[in-house]
Amino acid sequence: MICLKVLSLTNEFAEESFGGAGTAATGMLQMLDRWGIQQTVIVARSDWVTPRWDLRGCRMNVLGLPRSQYFGYLGMINSEAALQTFPELKQEWDLIHCHAINFIPLAYTLSKGTVPILYTVYSFLRKELGDGPEPELQAQFKIQEDLLMRCQRIHLISQSERNYLTERYPQYFSKTEVLPLGITCPQEHWQPESTNEFLYVGRLLDYKGIEDLIQAVWLVKQSGRQARLNIIGKGAAYYEDHLRRLVQSKKLGSWIKFYGWQPSSELWRWMGRSAALVVPSRREAYGLVALEGMSIGIPIIASRAGGLAELVSDSCALTFEPGNVKQLADTLRTAIDNPVFLKSLAANGHEKALSLEWERLAPRYLKALEKTRG
């Protein structure tokens, strides 16, 4: 057992988890807790009006800070206010683990240039958000790049992300390490109710390929087959409206339904009964939703985009070229016409998910913490 006192800084944790990064951070920190790492977790809380300490797991103290009081421009934490309210944070840490750039001022203050910082990069902002000229975007990019420079160790979640870093920031390659994200396998199991009802789960963003998926469903319908699609997730109002208009323009209103954000318990229920989970991303750092689907045994239809291609191979899923609507339509038709083949792929995917359970990954993460501490 490693004796480490770690300060972990994250935007999302447990019930304040909105997506893949939050799910991953939660699973990772809970795994480290079970392995005896003493952690203090600071998380931004969206709907709280007063800060609060909670004891979680075995030895994990969680401090929730209301966003309205402790976070300002660009969502950055007011470290002075936080430390005035909670002076106990000014203690000797062995390691600061940063999961989100808006905690950088606090990380630098408490590090004092001597406590090592481990930065888990869930996405490179210039790649995810597009390298636009807007001042606020550029400010976020520079903040992340400053952390890449000043941290002692960089945890990347796929080889694809390391390739990007090597091209864009080769000077930091020597302090990177690739560790896959894990999964806490649920109790649910795949029990489909049809062979033609597909599911999308995730944020509604243009690079997630949802428009491609809608177009592919239309092509499937044009070929004489019946395909249904349920979309679970939220996005900006203008983009949701755009997707709904696209559905209506293709006269697919009876076949494609939007269900907004759903709690985790409902997500597992949707996955358990759908014919397949479709992950049509045009770019992806990892693809945690695909891993979640694999963990309950649902067949996966996924693009070969970035880190997603490392997670989901042809041996355990139907795959297609990112952005290729015709190939995506072909995979949907294959799924409808070959349910037995689809089931065999799902079984392989489930085995892959089991190999990525957090407990199996724990030794590698503990070694990374030790290496960061030096």
N, C-alpha and C positions, 0 to 999 in steps of 0.2 A: 504493500500500500504506500502511495506517495503522500508525503506530508507537504501540502501546498495550501497557501491562503490566497485565493484568487478573487479579484474584483471583476465581475462580468457586466458589461454595459450593452443593453439591447433595447430596440424599439418595441419588440414583440416578445411576449412570454406567456405561456399558459393561456388563460382566458383572453389575453390581449394579443391573440395571434390572428393575423389577417391573411396570411398566405404562406408560401413555401418557406421564406426566411424565418418567419415566426415559428412554424412547425418544427423546422430544423433546429433552431436555437433552443426551443423547449426540450426536444428530445436529447440534444447534446448535453445540456446543462443537467438534466435529470439523470442521464447516464453517468456523468462525472460525479454527481452527488452519491449515487449508489456505489461508486468505486472509492469513496472516502475523501474526495476533494472538498475542502472547506471553501464554500463560495458565498460571496455577497453579490446579489444580482440587483442592479438598478434598471428599472423598466419605466418607460414613459406610459402614462395612463391617460386615455382620451376623455373618459367621462367622469373622472374623479375631481373633487374640489378640494380635498385635503390629502396630504401624503400619508402613507401608512407602511409600517413594517409587517411582514408576514413570515412565519417560519414554514418552510416547505421541505418535504422529503426528510432526509436524515439530518443534514447539517447545513441547509441552504437558507440563508436569510434573504428575503426579497423586499426591496424598497420600491414602492410605487410612487412616482412623482407626477402630479397633474401637469399635463401639457400646458394648460392655460397659465400656470404660475411659474413654471421653471424652464420653459422653452420659448425662444424668441425667433429672431430673423433666421430664415432657412431651417427652422426647426431645431436650431442649435441650443444646447443646454446652457443655462446661466449658472456656471460652476460656482460663482461667488455666492449666489443665493442658496444653492444646494448645500454648500459647505458651511454657511452660516447656520442653516437650520439643522444640519446633521454633521457636526464637527467630528463625530466618531469615524467618519470616512477618512479622516486624516491619520491613518495608521500605516504601519509598515506592511505593504502588500508584497507577496512574492512575485506576483504576475498580474497584469491588467489585460483582460481579454475583451477586445472591442468588436462588437457585432454590427455597429451602426455608426456612421460618421458624425451624427449630431451629438455624440458624447465626446468628441475629440477634445474640446476645451477642458473637460473634467479629467480625461485620461492624461493629458499633458501636465495639468496642475499636480495631480497626485503622483505621477511618475517622477517628476523633478529631474528627468533625464537619467535616472538610475534604475527605476523599476522597469523591467522589460515589458513591452507591449506586444501581444499577439493579436493580429488583425485577421478575422475571418471575413473573406470577401465573398458575399453572395452574388454580387454582380459588379462589373465595371460600369460606372455611370455613363461614361462617354459612349460606350457601346449600347447600353440599354436604352438610354434616353435620347440618343442621337446628339451629335456634336454641334448643337445649334448655337447661335451667337448671343442668345438672350443672357443678360448679365447674371441672373439668378442661377441659370444652368451652369455657366462658366464658373461661378463662385463655388458651386457644389463640386464640380470637377477638380478644381484646384485644392479644395479641402481634402478630398479623397487622395489626391496625388501627394499632398503633404504628408498624410498618414502613411502612405506606402513608403515614403522616404524615411520617416522617423521611427516607424515601428521596427522591432527586432526580428519579427518572424511574420510571414504572410501565409495564411492558410487558404488555399484555393480548392474549389470543390470539383474540378474536372480538369483533365488534361487540355481540353479545349480552352479553358480559361488561362491555363499556364501558357499555351501557345500565343494567346492574345497579349499577355503580359510580356512575353519574350519579344514580340514584335514592337509593342508600344513602349515598354519600360524595361529594356534589357538589363539595365543597371541593377535591378532588384531581383533578378533571377536566382541568385545564389541563396537568398533567404526565403525562398518559396518552398512550400510543401503541398502536394496534392493529397487530400483525404476526402473520400466520398462521404456524402451525407447518408445518414442511416434512417431506419424505420423502426417504429414500435408496432409490431404486427397486431392488428385488432382481432377481435373474436369473430367478426363477420366473415362469411364465406360467399363466394359467387354462386348464385342460384338464379339464372336468367329467366325472365318471363316471356321473352320473345327472341327472335333471331335478327330483327331489323330495327331495334330501338337503341340508338347510340347516345352517348353521353359526352358532353364537354364540361369540364370543371376548371375554373381558374379566373384570373382577372380578365376583364374585357378590354384588351389593348390591341392596337393594330398589328403589332409584331407577333401576337399569339396565333395568328392564322385563322381567326374565326370566320372572316369573310371568305377565305378559301374553302373552309368547311361547308359554309352555306351554299357556295357555288357548286361544290362537289355533290351535295345532297340533291341539288337541282338536276345535275347530270345523271345521277342514279335514277331519279324519277323519270327523266327523259328516255332512259333505256328500258322502261317498263317495269322496273322493280319498285317496291315500296320501302322507303327508308324514313324513319322518324329520328329526330334529334332533340334532345333536351339540353338546354344551356343553363348552367348554374354558375353564377358569379356576377360581380358588379364592375362597373367602370364609370368613366365620366359620362354625364347625362347626354352630352352631344354625340358621343360615340355609340352609346346604347341605342339612341334614336336612329343613328345611321344604320346600325345592324338590323333594327326592326323594319326600317324602310326597305332595306335590301330583301328581307324575307318577304315583305308584302309585294315588292316588285316582281319577285319570282313566283308569286302565288303559292307560297309555301306555308301560309299561316296555319293550316291545319296539321302541318307536319313538323314544324319547328316551333318549340315553345321556350320561353325565357322564364326562369324561376328565381332570378335574383340571388342574393346571398342566402346560404343555408347553413345551419349549425353542423358541427362535425357529425353528430349522430345521424342527421338526415343525409349527409354526403355518403356515409357508409351504406345507408339503405339504398340510395340511388345506384351506387356502384354495384351493389350486390345483385340488383335485379336487371341491369342493362345488358345488352348483347355485347357491347365493347365500349371501352373508354378511348376517346380520340384526343390526341395531343398534337395539334397541327402547327405548332410554333414555327415561325420563320427563323428565329434565333432563340437559343435557350442555354443558360449557363449549366443547368443540371437536369431539371425535369422531375421535381419531387412528386408531383401529382401522379406521374406515371408509376413511380415506385410505390406509392400508396395503393394504386389500383392493382399492381402486381402482387401486393401483400395479401389481398383477399382473393386473388385468383381470377380477376376479370381479364379477358383478352385486351391487349393494347394495340391500337393503331396509332403510330407515331411517325413524325418526320425525322429525318436524319440530320437534325440541327444541333450543332455545337455539342455540349455535354450530354444532350439527350441521346445522341447516337452512341455514346459510350455506355449509357445505362441500358438502352433498349436496342437489342440486336435482332437480326432476322431469325435467329434461333428461338426467340421468345416473343416475337411480335410481328405484325404486318407493318412494314415501313415504306416510306416514300420520300422523294426529294422535296425539301422545303419549298413551298410556294408553287408546286406543280399540282394544279387543281385536277388535271386529268388523272395523274397517278393516284391522287387521293381518292377520286371517285372509283377508280379501279380497285383499290384496296377495300373500299366499302362494299362493292359488289362481291369481291372475293369472300369477305366476311359473311355476307348474307347467304352465299351459295355453298359455303364449306364450313358449316358449324362444327363438324368433327375435327377438322384441321385446326380451326380456331381454338378449340378446347385443348388440343395438344400443345399449342403455343403458350396458352395461358398457364398450363402446368409447368412449363419451363420457366416462365416468368415468375411464378410463385417461388420456385427454387432459388432463382436469382435474388428475389426479395429477402428470403430467409438468410442468405449469405451476407446481407447488408443490415441485419438487425443491429441495433446500437450496441448490445452487449458483445457482439462479435467484433465490432470495430473499436471497442474500448481500449485494448492494449495499444493500438496505433495512436489514439488521441492522447493517452497518458504519456506516451513517448514524446509526442509533439510538445506537450506542456513542459516536460523536463528539458527538452532541447531549447525551448524558448528561455527558460529560467537560466540556463547555462551552467 
